[in-house]
Amino acid sequence: MRYFVSIGGASGSIYGIRLLQELNKMGHEVHLVVSERAKKILKHETAYIYPIIKKHAHVTYDNKDLYAGPASGSFHLDGMIVMPCSMKTLSAIANGFGDTLTSRAASCCMKEGRPLILVLRETPLDMAGIKNMHAAKDGGAVILPAMPAFYHKPKSIEDLVDFIVGKVLDQLGIEHSLFKRWK
């Protein structure tokens, strides 16, 4: 399966990194774009830097490259995940403003009926964000806020991150054992 992962410029880049690691480990073809802002956040929030995480992808793109394959609906993807998804990117996706590879590829996924998962990492939410979530959902996106549960009795931050990554994999129909399910 071929997945397009976009790591956006919101706090929570570790979610996108873990997703890359899991998809790669499972043998999926992973295409990756990391926004310029996300590259800075990576350094601030994690021990990772872009040259290290891009090794988990089969193909990488510049977010300004609107001629890249994922910018076309004829480029086959089995799904796209924006993880984390900033409110700016959500707004672009919800309103059809394809000014970056991420927002253009997301529009292609919606128009082609392919899975698009937006992992929002923002709180509290303003009315514009709520309206944009509604518009993106109406367009076919899955809105999956980074809200970990606690019924699996997490013991570490990694357990909390894996819960969200597992929920994304669930949406894609990919089997995993990243967290213990509710009985």
Buried (B, 14 or more C-beta within 10 A) or exposed (E): BBBBBBBBBBBBBBBBBBBBBBBBEEEBBBBBBBBEBBBEBBEEBEEBEBEEBBEBBEBBBEBEBBEBBBBBBEBEBBBBBBBBBBBBBBBBBBBBBBEBBBBBBBBBBBEBEBBBBBBBBBEEBEEEBEBBBEBBEEBBBBBBBBEBEEEBEBEEEEBBBBBBBBBBBBBBEBEBEBBEEEE
